[in-house]
Amino acid sequence: MLKGCWVQPGHRSNADKNDKMTTDFTDRSILHLDLDAFYVAVELLRNDSLRGKPLLIGGNSSRGVVASCSYEARAFGVRSAMPMRQALQLCPDAVVLRGDMEAYSKHSALVRDVIDAQAPLFEQASIDEFYLDLTGMDRHIGCWKWSIELRERIIRETGLPLSFGLSVNKTVSKVGAGEVKPNGTKLIPAGTEKSFLSPLPVGKIPSIGRETERRLALMGVRTCQTLSEVPPRLLEREFGKHGLIMWKKANGEDDSPVVPFREQDSISTEHTFHADTIDVRSLHDEIRRQTAQLAYQLRALGKLTACVTVKLRYSDFNTFTKQARIPYTAQDSTLIKHALTLFDRLYERRQGIRLTGVRFSELVPGSSQINLFDDTEKESRLLDAMDKIRTRFGKGAVRRGK
C-alpha cells in the first residue's frame, strides 16, 4: 500500500538551475477532480434509455452550438462549442437535448457536498471541476489512497463518473486528469512534472486556447517540450505576461494556490446621476451598460445567474426594486432584455431618477460555454471577442450598440 504521495523531488538540470526565471517546486499535493462529460452524465441519470447513444446537448436551432456531447458522439468528431448543424452532419443519428442548467447545478452541489465533508481545503473551479489541497495528508493516510477513496465515494453517492489527477500543482493535475478521461486516475510523482508534459501538445496546457496554439505553431512550437525550451524573454515579447505563464507551465511550474470555496450569492452595480433625469433613452442606455458590465463579470468569475433585479431611486429618495427569475445564463443579450423589461415595469414617468442599479443573484458555477444552450455561434464569438478586449483594455473599452 502506498503510504505517501510522492517520491523525493528530482534534481533540476544545470540549465534550469542557472535560469533566473525558474522557481523551486514546493512539496505540495494538489488533486484535480473532473466530472466526465458532466451534462451528459446527468442526463443519463435522468433517462437511462439514452445510455450508449450519441447525445448532443445545446441549442437545437440551426444556429445553435454544442454545449456538451457524449463520448459516443465524440467518436464521430463532434466536440463542445461546435456549431450544432456541423455536429449533426457528422453524427446525424444523435439525440439532441436543450439541457437543464438547474438540474446540472443541483448535481454539482451534490458532488461539492461530498467533497466539503471530506476535504481539508477545496476550490470549485467550475460546475464540474474541483481542486483540493491535500498537502501534509501523506503523513497520515496517504494522498493517493485518500483520493481513490474520495472518488469512489462520489461515484457511489452521486452516480456520476469522474477522473482525477494528483501532482504538486494545479496545472499538472488538471492535465493529468484530462489525459485519463473518461473515468480514470493519474499520479504524477514530484520531480516528473516536466517529463510528463513534454510530449503533449501545447494545447493541453490550461489557458492556451486555439488562437494562441495557432500562433505558437507558426513559431514552430507544437509540444510542451519545445515550448519549455523557448527563451522566456521571446515569449514575453510575443505574448506579454501570458508568455511567461505559458513557459512556466510547460516546465511543470505553477505556484497558484487552491482558493477556499466560498459561495458568492450575488453581484451588483449602481450609478448615481449628477443630476436627476427623466430621459428614458439615457436611462435605458445606463441599464444596458450596467447589465453588460455585470454579465462580463459573471463570465470572468465562471458564474451564471438565475435572477435579475433592477433598482430605481427617485429624486425624493424613494427606492423601488423589481426582479425576475430566468433560466441560468451569462449572456449579454438575454440579461439586457430582462433588465430593460424590469425597468419599464418599474419606472413611473415624469419622476426624476437619481440612481439606477442592476443585481444578479442565485449564482451558480459554470464556464462560459454553459451559455451555449441559448447562444448562436455568432453571439458566442462576439462575446468572446468583447471579453478579450475588456480583459486587455479595461471593462469600459467596448460596449454593445442598442
C-alpha positions as CSV (number, residue, x, y, z in Angstrom):
1,M,0.0,0.0,0.0
2,L,1.2,3.5,-0.9
3,K,2.0,5.3,2.4
4,G,2.7,8.7,0.8
5,C,2.0,10.6,-2.3
6,W,5.4,11.4,-3.7
7,V,8.8,10.2,-4.5
8,Q,11.5,12.6,-3.5
9,P,11.7,15.6,-5.9
10,G,14.3,15.1,-8.6
11,H,17.2,17.5,-9.1
12,R,16.9,20.2,-11.6
13,S,19.2,20.3,-14.7
14,N,22.0,22.8,-14.7
15,A,20.1,24.8,-17.3
16,D,17.1,25.1,-15.0
17,K,19.3,26.0,-12.0
18,N,21.0,28.7,-13.9
19,D,17.8,30.2,-15.3
20,K,16.8,33.1,-13.1
21,M,13.2,32.7,-14.3
22,T,12.8,29.2,-12.7
23,T,11.4,28.8,-9.2
24,D,11.7,25.8,-7.0
25,F,8.8,23.4,-6.7
26,T,7.1,23.3,-3.3
27,D,6.3,19.9,-1.9
28,R,2.6,20.2,-2.3
29,S,-0.2,17.7,-3.0
30,I,-2.9,19.0,-5.3
31,L,-5.8,16.9,-6.5
32,H,-7.9,17.9,-9.6
33,L,-11.3,16.3,-9.9
34,D,-13.0,16.5,-13.2
35,L,-16.6,15.1,-13.8
36,D,-16.6,13.3,-17.1
37,A,-19.0,14.7,-19.8
38,F,-20.9,16.1,-16.9
39,Y,-24.1,17.3,-18.6
40,V,-24.4,14.1,-20.4
41,A,-23.8,12.1,-17.2
42,V,-26.6,13.9,-15.5
43,E,-29.0,13.3,-18.5
44,L,-28.1,9.6,-18.3
45,L,-29.1,9.5,-14.6
46,R,-32.4,11.1,-15.5
47,N,-33.1,8.9,-18.5
48,D,-31.2,5.6,-18.7
49,S,-32.6,4.8,-22.2
50,L,-30.1,7.4,-23.6
51,R,-27.2,5.3,-22.4
52,G,-24.9,4.2,-25.3
53,K,-26.4,6.6,-27.8
54,P,-24.7,9.6,-29.3
55,L,-26.0,12.6,-27.3
56,L,-25.7,16.3,-28.0
57,I,-26.6,19.0,-25.5
58,G,-27.0,22.6,-26.6
59,G,-29.0,25.0,-28.8
60,N,-31.3,22.9,-31.0
61,S,-31.8,25.6,-33.6
62,S,-29.8,25.6,-36.9
63,R,-27.6,28.4,-35.4
64,G,-27.1,26.7,-32.0
65,V,-23.9,25.3,-30.7
66,V,-22.9,22.1,-28.8
67,A,-22.5,22.7,-25.0
68,S,-21.6,19.1,-24.3
69,C,-21.6,15.7,-26.1
70,S,-21.3,12.1,-25.1
71,Y,-18.3,10.0,-25.9
72,E,-20.3,8.1,-28.5
73,A,-20.8,11.4,-30.3
74,R,-17.2,12.4,-29.9
75,A,-16.2,9.2,-31.9
76,F,-17.8,10.9,-34.9
77,G,-15.6,14.0,-34.4
78,V,-18.1,16.1,-32.5
79,R,-16.8,18.4,-29.8
80,S,-18.0,21.1,-27.5
81,A,-18.5,24.6,-28.9
82,M,-19.0,23.1,-32.4
83,P,-22.0,24.6,-34.4
84,M,-24.9,22.2,-34.0
85,R,-25.5,22.0,-37.7
86,Q,-22.0,20.7,-38.2
87,A,-22.3,18.3,-35.3
88,L,-25.5,16.8,-36.9
89,Q,-23.8,16.5,-40.2
90,L,-21.0,14.4,-38.6
91,C,-23.5,12.5,-36.4
92,P,-27.0,12.7,-38.0
93,D,-28.4,10.0,-35.6
94,A,-27.5,11.9,-32.5
95,V,-30.2,12.7,-29.8
96,V,-30.3,16.5,-29.2
97,L,-31.3,17.8,-25.8
98,R,-31.5,21.5,-25.0
99,G,-30.2,20.9,-21.5
100,D,-31.3,21.8,-18.0
101,M,-28.9,24.1,-16.1
102,E,-30.9,23.9,-12.9
103,A,-30.5,20.1,-12.8
104,Y,-26.8,20.3,-13.6
105,S,-26.3,22.8,-10.8
106,K,-28.1,20.6,-8.3
107,H,-25.9,17.6,-9.2
108,S,-22.8,19.7,-9.0
109,A,-23.9,20.8,-5.5
110,L,-24.2,17.1,-4.5
111,V,-20.6,16.5,-5.5
112,R,-19.5,19.6,-3.7
113,D,-21.2,18.4,-0.5
114,V,-19.4,15.1,-0.6
115,I,-16.1,16.9,-1.1
116,D,-16.8,19.5,1.6
117,A,-17.5,16.8,4.1
118,Q,-14.1,15.2,3.5
119,A,-11.5,17.6,2.1
120,P,-9.4,19.9,4.3
121,L,-9.3,22.6,1.6
122,F,-11.0,22.8,-1.8
123,E,-11.8,25.2,-4.6
124,Q,-14.7,24.8,-7.1
125,A,-13.2,25.9,-10.4
126,S,-16.3,25.4,-12.5
127,I,-19.6,23.5,-12.3
128,D,-17.7,20.2,-13.0
129,E,-14.2,20.8,-11.8
130,F,-12.6,20.9,-8.3
131,Y,-9.1,21.4,-6.9
132,L,-8.2,20.0,-3.5
133,D,-5.1,20.9,-1.4
134,L,-4.0,17.7,0.3
135,T,-0.6,18.9,1.4
136,G,0.6,17.1,4.5
137,M,-2.0,14.3,4.3
138,D,0.6,11.9,3.1
139,R,1.9,11.7,6.7
140,H,-1.4,10.1,7.7
141,I,-3.4,8.1,5.3
142,G,-1.6,8.9,2.0
143,C,-2.9,11.3,-0.6
144,W,-3.2,8.7,-3.3
145,K,-5.2,6.3,-1.2
146,W,-7.4,9.1,0.2
147,S,-8.0,10.4,-3.4
148,I,-9.1,7.0,-4.6
149,E,-11.5,6.6,-1.7
150,L,-13.0,10.1,-2.2
151,R,-13.5,9.3,-5.9
152,E,-15.2,6.0,-5.1
153,R,-17.5,7.8,-2.5
154,I,-18.5,10.5,-5.0
155,I,-19.4,7.9,-7.6
156,R,-21.3,5.8,-5.1
157,E,-23.3,8.7,-3.6
158,T,-24.0,10.7,-6.8
159,G,-23.8,8.1,-9.6
160,L,-21.5,10.5,-11.6
161,P,-18.3,9.3,-13.2
162,L,-15.2,11.3,-12.7
163,S,-11.4,11.4,-13.4
164,F,-8.6,12.9,-11.3
165,G,-5.0,13.9,-11.5
166,L,-2.7,14.2,-8.5
167,S,0.6,16.1,-8.5
168,V,2.4,19.0,-6.9
169,N,0.4,21.8,-8.6
170,K,-2.9,22.7,-10.3
171,T,-1.7,22.8,-13.9
172,V,-0.1,19.3,-13.9
173,S,-3.0,17.8,-12.0
174,K,-5.6,19.2,-14.4
175,V,-3.6,18.0,-17.5
176,G,-3.2,14.6,-15.8
177,A,-7.0,14.3,-15.2
178,G,-7.6,15.2,-18.9
179,E,-5.2,12.5,-20.1
180,V,-7.0,9.7,-18.3
181,K,-10.6,10.6,-19.1
182,P,-13.1,9.1,-19.1
183,N,-13.2,7.6,-15.6
184,G,-9.5,7.3,-14.9
185,T,-6.9,8.3,-12.3
186,K,-3.4,9.6,-12.7
187,L,-0.5,10.2,-10.3
188,I,2.4,12.4,-11.4
189,P,5.1,12.0,-8.8
190,A,7.0,15.0,-7.7
191,G,10.0,15.7,-9.9
192,T,8.4,14.2,-13.0
193,E,6.1,17.1,-14.0
194,K,8.2,18.3,-16.9
195,S,8.8,14.9,-18.4
196,F,5.1,14.1,-18.1
197,L,4.2,17.3,-20.0
198,S,7.0,17.3,-22.6
199,P,5.4,15.1,-25.3
200,L,2.0,16.6,-25.1
201,P,0.6,19.3,-27.5
202,V,0.8,22.8,-26.1
203,G,-3.0,23.0,-26.4
204,K,-3.2,20.6,-23.4
205,I,-1.9,23.4,-21.1
206,P,-4.8,25.3,-19.4
207,S,-5.0,28.9,-20.7
208,I,-3.6,28.1,-24.1
209,G,-6.6,28.5,-26.5
210,R,-6.8,27.7,-30.2
211,E,-5.6,31.1,-31.3
212,T,-2.5,31.0,-29.1
213,E,-1.9,27.4,-30.2
214,R,-2.0,28.6,-33.8
215,R,0.4,31.4,-33.2
216,L,2.8,29.1,-31.4
217,A,2.6,26.6,-34.3
218,L,3.7,29.5,-36.6
219,M,6.8,29.8,-34.4
220,G,7.4,26.0,-34.8
221,V,6.2,25.4,-31.2
222,R,3.8,22.4,-31.0
223,T,4.8,20.4,-28.0
224,C,5.3,21.4,-24.3
225,Q,8.9,20.3,-24.5
226,T,9.6,22.8,-27.4
227,L,7.7,25.5,-25.5
228,S,9.8,24.9,-22.4
229,E,12.9,25.4,-24.4
230,V,11.9,28.7,-26.0
231,P,13.7,31.7,-24.3
232,P,11.1,33.2,-21.9
233,R,12.0,36.7,-23.0
234,L,11.0,35.8,-26.5
235,L,7.6,34.5,-25.3
236,E,7.1,37.6,-23.2
237,R,7.8,39.8,-26.3
238,E,5.3,37.9,-28.4
239,F,2.6,37.2,-25.8
240,G,3.2,39.6,-22.9
241,K,2.8,38.3,-19.4
242,H,0.9,35.3,-20.7
243,G,4.1,34.2,-22.5
244,L,5.9,33.8,-19.2
245,I,2.9,32.0,-17.7
246,M,2.9,29.5,-20.6
247,W,6.7,29.0,-20.3
248,K,6.4,28.2,-16.6
249,K,3.5,25.8,-17.1
250,A,5.4,24.0,-19.9
251,N,8.2,23.5,-17.4
252,G,5.7,22.0,-15.0
253,E,5.6,25.0,-12.7
254,D,2.5,26.6,-11.1
255,D,2.5,28.1,-7.7
256,S,-1.1,29.3,-7.8
257,P,-2.9,28.4,-4.6
258,V,-6.1,26.4,-4.1
259,V,-8.6,29.2,-3.2
260,P,-11.0,28.1,-0.4
261,F,-14.6,27.6,-1.7
262,R,-16.9,30.4,-0.8
263,E,-20.4,30.7,-2.3
264,Q,-20.9,34.1,-3.9
265,D,-24.6,34.7,-3.8
266,S,-24.9,37.9,-5.9
267,I,-23.1,40.7,-7.8
268,S,-24.4,44.2,-8.3
269,T,-23.6,47.7,-9.6
270,E,-25.2,51.1,-9.1
271,H,-24.8,54.5,-10.7
272,T,-25.9,57.9,-9.2
273,F,-26.5,60.6,-11.8
274,H,-25.0,64.1,-11.4
275,A,-28.5,65.5,-11.9
276,D,-31.9,63.8,-11.7
277,T,-33.1,62.7,-15.1
278,I,-36.4,61.7,-16.9
279,D,-34.6,61.0,-20.2
280,V,-35.8,57.4,-20.8
281,R,-33.3,56.9,-23.6
282,S,-30.4,57.8,-21.3
283,L,-31.8,55.6,-18.6
284,H,-32.1,52.7,-21.0
285,D,-28.5,53.2,-22.0
286,E,-27.4,53.1,-18.4
287,I,-29.3,49.9,-17.7
288,R,-27.7,48.3,-20.8
289,R,-24.2,49.4,-19.7
290,Q,-24.7,48.2,-16.1
291,T,-26.1,44.8,-17.2
292,A,-23.4,44.2,-19.8
293,Q,-20.7,45.1,-17.2
294,L,-22.2,42.6,-14.7
295,A,-22.5,39.9,-17.5
296,Y,-18.8,40.3,-18.3
297,Q,-18.1,40.0,-14.5
298,L,-20.2,36.8,-14.4
299,R,-18.2,35.2,-17.2
300,A,-14.9,36.3,-15.7
301,L,-16.0,34.6,-12.4
302,G,-17.2,31.5,-14.2
303,K,-20.7,32.1,-12.9
304,L,-24.3,32.1,-14.2
305,T,-27.3,33.9,-12.8
306,A,-31.0,32.9,-12.5
307,C,-32.4,36.1,-11.1
308,V,-32.2,39.7,-12.3
309,T,-33.1,42.7,-10.2
310,V,-33.4,46.4,-11.3
311,K,-33.3,49.2,-8.7
312,L,-34.5,52.8,-9.1
313,R,-34.2,55.7,-6.7
314,Y,-36.2,58.7,-7.4
315,S,-35.4,62.4,-6.7
316,D,-37.3,62.2,-3.4
317,F,-35.0,59.2,-2.3
318,N,-37.8,56.7,-2.5
319,T,-36.3,53.5,-3.7
320,F,-38.0,50.6,-5.5
321,T,-36.9,47.3,-7.0
322,K,-38.3,44.6,-9.2
323,Q,-36.9,41.2,-10.0
324,A,-37.4,38.3,-12.3
325,R,-36.3,34.6,-12.3
326,I,-34.8,33.5,-15.6
327,P,-33.1,30.4,-17.0
328,Y,-29.4,30.3,-15.9
329,T,-27.3,32.4,-18.3
330,A,-24.4,34.9,-18.5
331,Q,-25.4,36.1,-22.0
332,D,-25.4,39.8,-22.6
333,S,-28.4,40.0,-24.9
334,T,-30.7,37.8,-22.7
335,L,-29.8,39.7,-19.5
336,I,-30.2,43.1,-21.1
337,K,-33.6,42.2,-22.4
338,H,-34.8,41.2,-19.0
339,A,-33.3,44.2,-17.3
340,L,-34.9,46.6,-19.7
341,T,-38.3,44.9,-19.2
342,L,-38.0,45.2,-15.5
343,F,-37.0,48.9,-15.8
344,D,-40.1,49.7,-18.0
345,R,-42.4,47.9,-15.5
346,L,-40.8,49.8,-12.6
347,Y,-40.4,53.3,-13.9
348,E,-43.1,55.9,-13.3
349,R,-42.9,58.5,-16.0
350,R,-42.4,62.2,-15.2
351,Q,-40.5,61.5,-12.0
352,G,-36.8,62.3,-11.9
353,I,-34.4,59.3,-11.4
354,R,-31.4,59.8,-9.1
355,L,-29.9,56.3,-9.1
356,T,-30.2,53.1,-11.2
357,G,-28.9,49.7,-10.2
358,V,-28.8,46.1,-11.5
359,R,-28.2,43.0,-9.4
360,F,-27.7,39.3,-10.4
361,S,-28.4,36.7,-7.7
362,E,-28.8,32.9,-7.4
363,L,-25.4,32.5,-8.9
364,V,-24.0,29.0,-9.7
365,P,-20.6,28.0,-11.0
366,G,-20.3,27.5,-14.7
367,S,-17.9,28.1,-17.5
368,S,-18.7,30.4,-20.3
369,Q,-19.7,27.5,-22.6
370,I,-22.8,26.9,-20.5
371,N,-24.4,29.9,-22.3
372,L,-24.3,27.9,-25.4
373,F,-27.8,26.5,-24.7
374,D,-29.1,29.8,-26.0
375,D,-26.2,31.4,-27.8
376,T,-25.8,31.3,-31.6
377,E,-22.3,30.7,-32.9
378,K,-22.2,34.4,-34.0
379,E,-23.2,35.6,-30.5
380,S,-20.7,33.3,-28.8
381,R,-17.9,34.7,-31.0
382,L,-19.0,38.2,-30.3
383,L,-19.0,37.8,-26.5
384,D,-15.6,36.1,-26.7
385,A,-14.1,38.9,-28.7
386,M,-15.6,41.6,-26.5
387,D,-14.4,39.9,-23.3
388,K,-10.9,39.7,-24.7
389,I,-10.9,43.4,-25.4
390,R,-12.3,44.2,-21.9
391,T,-9.7,42.0,-20.3
392,R,-6.8,43.7,-22.1
393,F,-8.0,47.3,-22.2
394,G,-10.5,47.6,-19.3
395,K,-14.2,47.0,-18.7
396,G,-15.2,50.2,-20.5
397,A,-13.2,49.5,-23.6
398,V,-16.1,48.2,-25.7
399,R,-19.9,48.4,-25.4
400,R,-22.8,46.9,-27.2
401,G,-24.9,49.1,-29.5
402,K,-28.6,49.4,-29.0
